[in-house]
Amino acid sequence: MSMIDIRNVTKRYGETTVVDNVSMSVEKGTITVIVGTSGSGKSTLIRMINRLVEKSEGEILVDGRNVADVPETELRRNIGYVIQGNGLFPHRTVAQNIATVPQLLGWNKTRIKARVDELLGLFNLDPKAFSSKYPHQLSGGEQQRVGVARALAAEPEVLIMDEPFGALDPVIRGKAQDDLLAIQKQFGTTVILVTHDMDEAFHLANRIAVMRGGKLLQYSTPEKILTEPAHPFVQQLTGTTDRALKRMSLLSLTSSMAPAKVGLGHGLPQSLSLRDALAEMIWQGIDEAAVEDTAKEPVGSISMSQLLELGRKA
Ligand SMILES: Nc1ncnc2c1ncn2[C@@H]1O[C@H](COP(=O)(O)OP(=O)(O)OP(=O)(O)O)[C@@H](O)[C@H]1O
């Protein structure tokens, strides 16, 4: 079922068209990532979903309802919004920041506190230590997590994220991406996210939308974006030098492994992508490894030659 339906949407400022007749439909419970050059209309497109920007033409439906007919307060409740640099209120504590929308909705204190504590826990921020801190007392990564927690506070069905991890260093960024994946899975939230980082797009997306000059050039699965680019610009964006590794990052070890074998000294978690499995095997200097479930029981095996075969152009 589609959660967000963008139909022939155009945005003009005066004579300039910044979003040009874009149509795309986002399935419920999935992550769609929008990429493209600077100024291609990505932010404008997603801001039309929660009506921070009013469209010039076309229509947008969220959960089957035309957003033009939904009161803005209701839209903001059902659509969480996260921007780069998190946008936290500096004079409000972490708990007060997260409680912003629930308070507007008139939730009682007990319910608000329970939700704040739940979200802090989910983001690995101890409620006792963090609730009463102010944003300036947090690291960049912690601020960003509080920003996402705040957007999720009223249990929105849709989360819009505009370069949410852009200000984070690579290690914290990877952790923030994994947190998002875990939380999105837990709540089944529909996420639409803008990024400049193609690796981030491939890591997070069920579907990738590529924009240039206000136009949607391709909207497809990461696999198709990589293997069947619809436009030379899409190919340029995904890069050609590490196509094999990008492709391997999309494939799971469990879907590619051979049957389990006895006597393999080294075990790899079955949750790894082929790319991570390859990196680990190079690092460990091994040609073959067992694939293990969470209880460290062998469920299969993988060899270096299989991995190299799987990375080849189909
Ligand atoms: N309020 C406005 N008035 C006039 N032009 C605008 C306005 N807002 C955005 N634009 C223009 O619309 C175009 C698209 O902007 P938008 O912010 O959507 O791009 P973007 O793809 O998100 O870019 P970036 O990746 O740099 O954030 C840009 O050329 C921008 O200058």
The ligand as an ORCA input file, in Angstrom:
! r2SCAN-3c Opt
* xyz 0 1
  N      11.969     30.390     -1.282
  C      12.599     30.290     -2.455
  N      12.545     31.256     -3.373
  C      13.182     31.141     -4.551
  N      13.925     30.088     -4.903
  C      14.031     29.090     -4.034
  C      13.398     29.131     -2.755
  N      13.666     27.972     -2.099
  C      14.470     27.260     -2.921
  N      14.683     27.917     -4.075
  C      15.511     27.432     -5.200
  O      14.989     26.182     -5.607
  C      16.041     25.329     -6.044
  C      15.924     23.999     -5.339
  O      16.248     24.158     -3.969
  P      16.262     22.926     -2.949
  O      16.648     23.458     -1.621
  O      14.995     22.186     -3.057
  O      17.430     22.041     -3.560
  P      18.182     20.798     -2.958
  O      18.214     19.780     -4.023
  O      17.567     20.394     -1.665
  O      19.613     21.415     -2.741
  P      20.760     21.113     -1.654
  O      21.180     19.717     -1.921
  O      21.800     22.114     -1.979
  O      20.124     21.293     -0.305
  C      17.336     26.054     -5.773
  O      17.802     26.584     -6.973
  C      16.942     27.156     -4.811
  O      17.743     28.284     -4.985
*
